[in-house]
């Protein structure tokens, strides 16, 4: 399932759903389950408190995987990967990863922004949020 290129490639108006091929579904389900455990570990919460809301194959427009940092240059190449939507409490997160390295993705807060910055746990927040 190809996504259209937008300013915020990690935000999708389309419904999150598994890809069409069975092998993609198995890979996506595995990446989703692992991202759930990784987010619980980063937040220091019980994994039962983290829900997977959906997942999809995604084409990112650069190597920032949807969470560009200010003053960092990213190669403008199409990157095939995955976007997993998660929730813990009232905050929704995305785990975006490339197909080549699904274990080396980025967690980010599910709101559109121009730039992001990682916090001490490695979760990307919009750069213009000053108090959390």
DAQUICOR-V771595 format. One record per helix or strand of 2 or more residues. SS is the DSSP state (2 for helix, 1 for strand). FROM is the first residue (numbers start at 1). TO is the last residue. If there is no record, write none. Layout:
ss:SS from:FROM to:TO
ss:SS from:FROM to:TO
This chain:
ss:2 from:22 to:43
ss:2 from:47 to:49
ss:1 from:50 to:60
ss:1 from:79 to:88
ss:1 from:91 to:98
ss:1 from:106 to:109
ss:1 from:116 to:118
ss:1 from:123 to:126
